[in-house]
Amino acid sequence: MRRIRPAATARRGGSARRPSSPVLATAAVAAVLALTATACGPSDDGASAEPSGSSAGQTSDNKITVPDDLKDRLKEHGIDLDQWKNGDWKNWDKDKWLREAKDFINPIIAGLWDSDRMRDADKSPEKPVANDISGDEGVTDPTPAPVRAVGVNTPFHDNAAESGKLFFDGPEGSMVCSATVVKDPAHPGRSNMVWTAGHCVHAGSKGGWYRNIAFVPSYNNSGLSADQLRNNPPKDKVAPYGVWWGSWAQTSEQWIDQGSSVGGLGAPYDFAVLHVTPEKGSNGKSLEETVGSALPVEFNAPAVPRIADMTATGFPAAPPYDGQKLFQCADKPGRLSLTKDDPTMYRIGCSMTGGSSGGGWVAAGQDGKPALVSNTSIGPVTAGWLAGPRLGREAKGVYDSVSKKYAGQ
């Protein structure tokens, strides 16, 4: 969850200005890059694939061609794709850390996220907030009583097929979040869309897009311990449904402009949608078909008093957790208002820590059926509660834009 990290210092929340007009698709990631490369592991990022073509399109072997205008824009930033895949992605100089929506890149580096690198990724891209974060300018309910997270029974896939772990690289090393497979209205039953937090793909106002973003559904499906994972377990125990790279990412304009890893800034708009593609091919199957499930997204969830409970799911990685197992918290939600002008957030009692960020919150939608209604965004250093955005028109705009972008493919 956002703004929770080991040894971090809690900070007081601040205000975030809300734009005067709704944001729909203006924060779209306007570049698709999923070039297949080869690598022996985290220390060998060699690659041989060559981009081609003047318009984006996917080939039969799951390679995605790169538009020439995108390559030109990257050259303006001094980025050469071959050098990038051969290790230049590790350069976090300000001029190399792309932050604009149109400049997102995430080429596949096959084998980069091997079992060891996934096991050792334990940083969360956030710091904790103060326990009393409310700006007292809107409706905030009393702080909820802590709820101890319960481990999901193994195999995780049998009990939370939509859930998975998100891996990515930032300036401080390999990082982790949680994410959820969601339905795609343009491709019923064949979705390749994943929901997570905005801060799990973009660092916000003072940073840019994270790199090597990959989703692993049902990560560590057997619930092996960190020690057991060091004993070279079969790949189907660690990534039973493969590694899926983000070919497209989109978050809110508010998060890009205002988001911060401290203090709660931008949290009411802290959501993101990924379109993913398999690292090694999927025999024509979509992510939804591969895992066998996807959640609908509810953008008009019932008001807090009408919600009996919400269930948050994630892979908490900060102590006392180690990020290797899936947990859930169920609680009746309350309201958390950071500023009077921003949407009120949902808040539940939960002991999950950093790493659970981006994990889906499920409740009964307007039709009474389970739906994703929020995602983990922030929590305090005391790890007693979590808060997530109430999904509205901005979130729907992000979701619809990603769906429409791939509607004809």
C-alpha positions as CSV (number, residue, x, y, z in Angstrom):
1,M,0.0,0.0,0.0
2,R,1.2,3.4,-0.8
3,R,3.4,5.4,1.6
4,I,4.3,2.5,3.7
5,R,7.9,1.3,3.7
6,P,10.2,-0.3,6.2
7,A,12.1,2.3,8.4
8,A,10.1,5.2,6.9
9,T,9.0,8.2,8.9
10,A,5.3,9.0,9.0
11,R,4.4,12.4,7.5
12,R,1.4,14.6,7.8
13,G,-1.0,14.7,4.9
14,G,-1.4,17.8,2.7
15,S,-3.9,19.1,0.2
16,A,-4.1,18.2,-3.4
17,R,-5.7,20.6,-5.9
18,R,-8.4,19.1,-8.0
19,P,-8.6,20.1,-11.6
20,S,-11.6,22.1,-12.7
21,S,-12.5,19.7,-15.4
22,P,-12.8,15.9,-15.5
23,V,-9.8,13.9,-16.8
24,L,-10.7,11.1,-19.0
25,A,-8.1,9.8,-21.4
26,T,-5.6,12.7,-21.2
27,A,-3.1,10.7,-19.0
28,A,-3.0,7.8,-21.4
29,V,0.3,6.2,-22.0
30,A,0.6,6.9,-25.7
31,A,3.4,4.5,-26.5
32,V,3.4,0.7,-26.7
33,L,6.7,-1.1,-26.5
34,A,7.0,-4.8,-25.9
35,L,10.0,-5.9,-27.8
36,T,11.1,-9.4,-27.0
37,A,14.7,-9.6,-25.8
38,T,16.7,-12.4,-24.1
39,A,18.6,-12.3,-20.8
40,C,20.3,-14.9,-18.7
41,G,19.1,-13.2,-15.5
42,P,19.2,-9.9,-13.6
43,S,22.9,-9.3,-14.3
44,D,22.6,-10.1,-18.0
45,D,20.3,-7.9,-19.9
46,G,21.5,-8.7,-23.4
47,A,19.0,-8.5,-26.3
48,S,18.8,-9.0,-30.0
49,A,15.3,-8.0,-31.1
50,E,15.1,-5.1,-33.5
51,P,12.1,-2.8,-33.6
52,S,10.4,-2.2,-37.0
53,G,7.4,-0.7,-38.6
54,S,5.8,2.7,-38.6
55,S,2.6,1.8,-36.6
56,A,2.1,-0.3,-33.5
57,G,1.0,-3.8,-34.1
58,Q,1.4,-7.3,-32.7
59,T,3.0,-10.2,-34.6
60,S,2.2,-13.9,-34.3
61,D,5.1,-14.4,-31.9
62,N,3.9,-11.7,-29.5
63,K,6.4,-9.1,-30.5
64,I,5.0,-5.6,-30.8
65,T,6.3,-3.3,-33.5
66,V,7.3,0.2,-32.5
67,P,6.1,3.3,-34.4
68,D,8.9,5.4,-35.9
69,D,7.5,8.5,-34.3
70,L,7.9,6.9,-30.9
71,K,11.5,6.0,-31.7
72,D,12.1,9.6,-32.7
73,R,10.7,10.9,-29.5
74,L,12.9,8.5,-27.5
75,K,15.9,9.7,-29.4
76,E,15.1,13.2,-28.3
77,H,15.7,12.0,-24.8
78,G,18.9,10.3,-25.8
79,I,17.5,6.8,-25.5
80,D,18.6,4.1,-27.9
81,L,16.3,1.0,-27.7
82,D,19.1,-1.5,-28.2
83,Q,21.2,0.2,-25.4
84,W,18.1,0.3,-23.2
85,K,17.5,-3.4,-23.5
86,N,21.3,-4.0,-22.9
87,G,21.2,-2.3,-19.5
88,D,20.7,1.4,-20.1
89,W,17.3,1.1,-18.4
90,K,19.4,1.2,-15.2
91,N,20.2,4.9,-15.9
92,W,17.9,6.9,-13.6
93,D,19.4,10.3,-14.5
94,K,16.7,13.0,-14.7
95,D,16.8,13.2,-18.4
96,K,16.5,9.5,-18.8
97,W,13.6,9.0,-16.4
98,L,10.6,9.6,-18.7
99,R,7.6,11.0,-17.0
100,E,5.2,12.2,-19.8
101,A,2.4,9.8,-20.8
102,K,3.4,9.7,-24.4
103,D,6.9,8.6,-23.5
104,F,6.2,5.4,-21.6
105,I,8.4,2.5,-22.6
106,N,8.4,-1.1,-21.2
107,P,10.2,-3.5,-23.6
108,I,10.1,-7.1,-22.7
109,I,13.4,-8.4,-21.4
110,A,12.8,-12.2,-21.4
111,G,14.2,-13.9,-18.3
112,L,14.8,-10.7,-16.4
113,W,12.1,-11.6,-13.8
114,D,13.4,-15.0,-12.9
115,S,12.5,-16.8,-9.7
116,D,15.4,-15.4,-7.7
117,R,14.8,-11.8,-8.8
118,M,11.1,-12.0,-8.0
119,R,11.8,-13.5,-4.6
120,D,14.3,-10.8,-3.6
121,A,12.2,-7.9,-4.8
122,D,10.8,-6.5,-1.6
123,K,10.8,-2.7,-1.8
124,S,7.5,-0.9,-2.0
125,P,7.4,2.5,-3.9
126,E,5.9,4.4,-1.0
127,K,6.3,5.8,2.5
128,P,3.8,5.7,5.4
129,V,1.3,8.4,6.2
130,A,0.5,9.7,9.6
131,N,-2.2,7.7,11.4
132,D,-4.3,10.8,11.7
133,I,-4.1,11.9,8.0
134,S,-7.5,13.5,7.6
135,G,-7.4,17.2,6.6
136,D,-10.7,17.5,8.6
137,E,-12.2,19.4,5.6
138,G,-14.6,16.7,4.6
139,V,-16.4,13.7,6.0
140,T,-14.1,11.4,7.8
141,D,-15.3,8.5,10.0
142,P,-13.5,7.4,13.2
143,T,-10.2,5.5,12.6
144,P,-11.2,1.8,12.1
145,A,-10.1,-0.8,14.6
146,P,-7.2,-2.9,13.2
147,V,-8.1,-6.0,11.4
148,R,-5.5,-8.8,11.2
149,A,-4.9,-9.9,7.6
150,V,-5.7,-13.6,7.0
151,G,-3.5,-15.7,4.7
152,V,-5.3,-17.0,1.5
153,N,-5.5,-20.7,1.4
154,T,-3.2,-22.4,-1.1
155,P,-3.3,-22.8,-4.0
156,F,-4.0,-19.1,-4.2
157,H,-5.4,-19.5,-7.7
158,D,-8.3,-21.6,-6.3
159,N,-9.3,-18.9,-4.0
160,A,-8.3,-15.6,-5.7
161,A,-7.7,-16.4,-9.3
162,E,-7.7,-12.7,-10.3
163,S,-5.0,-11.6,-7.9
164,G,-1.3,-11.4,-8.6
165,K,1.9,-9.6,-7.9
166,L,3.4,-6.7,-9.8
167,F,7.1,-6.4,-10.2
168,F,9.0,-3.3,-11.5
169,D,12.3,-1.4,-11.2
170,G,12.8,2.1,-9.7
171,P,15.9,4.2,-8.8
172,E,16.2,2.3,-5.4
173,G,16.0,-1.2,-6.9
174,S,13.4,-3.8,-7.7
175,M,10.0,-3.0,-6.3
176,V,6.7,-4.8,-5.7
177,C,3.0,-4.1,-5.6
178,S,-0.2,-6.1,-6.0
179,A,-2.7,-6.1,-8.9
180,T,-5.9,-7.7,-10.2
181,V,-7.1,-9.1,-13.5
182,V,-10.2,-7.1,-14.6
183,K,-12.7,-7.5,-17.4
184,D,-12.3,-5.7,-20.8
185,P,-15.6,-4.5,-22.3
186,A,-14.1,-4.6,-25.7
187,H,-13.0,-8.2,-25.4
188,P,-15.6,-10.2,-23.3
189,G,-14.0,-13.2,-21.8
190,R,-10.6,-12.4,-23.3
191,S,-9.3,-9.5,-21.2
192,N,-5.6,-8.6,-21.0
193,M,-6.3,-5.8,-18.6
194,V,-4.9,-5.5,-15.0
195,W,-5.8,-3.0,-12.3
196,T,-3.4,-1.5,-9.8
197,A,-2.4,1.7,-8.1
198,G,-1.1,4.7,-10.0
199,H,2.0,4.8,-7.7
200,C,2.9,1.3,-8.8
201,V,3.5,2.4,-12.4
202,H,4.5,6.1,-12.0
203,A,6.4,8.0,-9.3
204,G,4.1,11.0,-9.5
205,S,5.0,14.7,-9.5
206,K,8.7,14.3,-8.8
207,G,9.4,11.2,-10.9
208,G,8.5,9.3,-13.9
209,W,7.4,5.8,-15.2
210,Y,8.8,2.8,-13.5
211,R,10.5,0.2,-15.7
212,N,10.3,-3.5,-16.4
213,I,6.7,-3.6,-15.2
214,A,5.5,-7.2,-15.1
215,F,2.5,-9.0,-13.7
216,V,2.6,-12.5,-12.3
217,P,-0.9,-14.0,-11.6
218,S,-1.1,-16.4,-8.6
219,Y,2.5,-15.7,-7.7
220,N,4.0,-18.4,-5.5
221,N,0.8,-20.4,-5.9
222,S,1.8,-23.0,-3.3
223,G,2.6,-20.5,-0.6
224,L,6.3,-21.5,-0.3
225,S,8.4,-19.7,2.3
226,A,11.3,-17.4,1.3
227,D,13.7,-20.2,2.3
228,Q,11.9,-22.7,0.2
229,L,11.9,-20.3,-2.7
230,R,15.7,-20.2,-2.5
231,N,15.8,-24.0,-3.2
232,N,15.1,-23.5,-6.9
233,P,11.4,-24.6,-6.9
234,P,9.7,-25.5,-10.2
235,K,8.7,-22.5,-12.3
236,D,5.0,-23.6,-12.1
237,K,5.2,-23.1,-8.3
238,V,6.4,-19.5,-8.6
239,A,4.8,-18.2,-11.8
240,P,2.2,-20.9,-12.7
241,Y,0.5,-18.8,-15.3
242,G,3.5,-17.0,-16.7
243,V,5.0,-13.5,-16.6
244,W,2.9,-10.8,-18.3
245,W,4.6,-7.6,-19.3
246,G,2.9,-4.2,-19.3
247,S,2.6,-3.2,-23.0
248,W,0.5,-0.1,-22.1
249,A,0.0,1.7,-18.8
250,Q,-2.3,4.5,-17.9
251,T,-3.0,6.4,-14.7
252,S,-4.8,9.6,-13.8
253,E,-3.5,13.1,-14.8
254,Q,-4.0,14.0,-11.1
255,W,-1.6,11.3,-10.0
256,I,1.1,12.3,-12.6
257,D,0.8,16.0,-11.6
258,Q,0.2,15.8,-7.9
259,G,1.1,12.3,-6.7
260,S,3.8,11.9,-4.0
261,S,5.2,9.0,-2.0
262,V,4.6,10.9,1.2
263,G,1.7,12.7,2.9
264,G,-1.2,11.3,0.9
265,L,-0.9,13.7,-2.0
266,G,-2.8,12.5,-5.0
267,A,-4.2,9.4,-3.2
268,P,-7.9,10.0,-4.2
269,Y,-6.7,9.5,-7.8
270,D,-4.2,6.7,-7.2
271,F,-5.3,4.1,-9.7
272,A,-3.9,2.7,-12.9
273,V,-4.7,0.2,-15.7
274,L,-2.2,-2.0,-17.5
275,H,-2.6,-3.8,-20.8
276,V,-0.3,-6.8,-20.7
277,T,1.2,-9.3,-23.1
278,P,2.8,-12.7,-22.2
279,E,6.6,-12.9,-22.1
280,K,6.7,-16.3,-23.8
281,G,3.5,-16.4,-25.7
282,S,0.2,-17.8,-24.6
283,N,-1.0,-20.0,-27.5
284,G,-3.4,-17.3,-28.4
285,K,-5.0,-17.2,-25.0
286,S,-5.7,-14.0,-23.2
287,L,-4.8,-13.4,-19.6
288,E,-8.4,-13.9,-18.5
289,E,-8.6,-17.2,-20.4
290,T,-5.2,-18.2,-18.9
291,V,-6.2,-17.6,-15.3
292,G,-9.9,-18.5,-15.8
293,S,-11.3,-15.3,-14.3
294,A,-11.5,-11.5,-14.3
295,L,-13.4,-9.1,-12.1
296,P,-15.8,-6.4,-13.4
297,V,-15.1,-2.9,-12.2
298,E,-17.8,-0.8,-10.5
299,F,-17.5,2.9,-11.0
300,N,-20.6,3.8,-9.1
301,A,-20.3,1.6,-6.0
302,P,-23.0,2.0,-3.3
303,A,-22.4,4.6,-0.6
304,V,-20.4,3.5,2.5
305,P,-23.5,3.0,4.7
306,R,-24.9,0.5,2.2
307,I,-21.7,-1.6,2.0
308,A,-21.7,-4.5,4.4
309,D,-18.0,-5.2,3.9
310,M,-15.0,-4.9,1.5
311,T,-12.3,-7.4,1.0
312,A,-8.7,-6.2,0.2
313,T,-6.3,-8.6,-1.3
314,G,-2.5,-8.3,-1.7
315,F,1.1,-9.4,-1.2
316,P,2.3,-7.4,1.8
317,A,6.1,-7.2,1.8
318,A,7.1,-4.9,4.7
319,P,7.6,-6.5,8.1
320,P,6.1,-8.6,9.6
321,Y,5.4,-9.9,6.1
322,D,7.9,-11.0,3.5
323,G,5.9,-10.5,0.2
324,Q,5.8,-14.2,-0.7
325,K,2.3,-15.0,0.3
326,L,-1.2,-13.6,-0.4
327,F,-3.3,-12.1,2.3
328,Q,-6.8,-10.6,2.7
329,C,-8.6,-8.2,5.1
330,A,-12.4,-7.9,5.3
331,D,-14.1,-5.0,7.1
332,K,-17.0,-2.7,6.8
333,P,-15.6,0.5,5.2
334,G,-15.6,4.0,6.5
335,R,-14.8,7.3,4.9
336,L,-11.5,9.2,4.8
337,S,-11.4,12.8,3.4
338,L,-8.0,14.3,2.7
339,T,-9.2,17.6,1.4
340,K,-12.7,19.1,0.9
341,D,-12.3,19.4,-2.8
342,D,-11.1,15.8,-3.5
343,P,-13.2,12.7,-3.5
344,T,-13.7,10.9,-0.2
345,M,-11.7,7.7,0.0
346,Y,-12.8,4.3,1.4
347,R,-11.0,3.1,4.6
348,I,-10.9,-0.3,6.3
349,G,-9.0,-1.8,9.2
350,C,-6.2,-4.0,8.0
351,S,-2.7,-5.0,9.1
352,M,-1.2,-5.4,5.6
353,T,1.9,-3.4,4.8
354,G,3.8,-2.1,1.8
355,G,3.6,-4.4,-1.2
356,S,-0.1,-4.8,-0.8
357,S,-0.5,-1.5,-2.7
358,G,-2.6,-1.7,-5.9
359,G,-4.3,-4.9,-4.7
360,G,-8.0,-5.0,-5.5
361,W,-10.9,-4.2,-3.1
362,V,-14.0,-6.3,-3.8
363,A,-17.5,-5.6,-2.7
364,A,-21.0,-6.1,-4.0
365,G,-21.7,-3.7,-6.9
366,Q,-25.0,-2.0,-7.8
367,D,-26.2,-5.3,-9.2
368,G,-25.3,-7.2,-6.0
369,K,-22.5,-9.2,-7.6
370,P,-18.8,-9.0,-6.6
371,A,-16.8,-6.3,-8.3
372,L,-13.6,-4.4,-7.9
373,V,-14.5,-1.1,-6.3
374,S,-11.1,0.3,-5.2
375,N,-7.5,-0.6,-4.7
376,T,-5.0,-0.2,-1.8
377,S,-3.5,3.3,-1.9
378,I,-2.3,4.5,1.5
379,G,-1.9,3.3,5.1
380,P,-0.2,4.5,8.2
381,V,3.2,3.5,9.7
382,T,1.2,1.7,12.4
383,A,-0.2,-0.6,9.7
384,G,-3.7,-0.6,11.3
385,W,-5.8,0.6,8.3
386,L,-5.8,0.9,4.5
387,A,-7.4,3.5,2.3
388,G,-8.3,3.3,-1.4
389,P,-9.9,5.7,-3.9
390,R,-13.6,5.6,-4.7
391,L,-13.6,5.0,-8.4
392,G,-15.5,7.6,-10.4
393,R,-15.4,9.3,-13.7
394,E,-11.7,9.8,-13.8
395,A,-11.1,6.1,-13.1
396,K,-13.7,5.1,-15.7
397,G,-11.9,7.4,-18.2
398,V,-8.6,5.6,-17.7
399,Y,-10.3,2.2,-17.9
400,D,-12.3,3.0,-21.0
401,S,-9.3,4.5,-22.8
402,V,-7.2,1.4,-22.4
403,S,-10.1,-0.9,-23.5
404,K,-10.8,1.2,-26.6
405,K,-7.1,1.4,-27.5
406,Y,-7.1,-2.3,-28.0
407,A,-10.6,-2.8,-29.2
408,G,-9.7,-3.7,-32.7
409,Q,-6.8,-6.1,-31.8
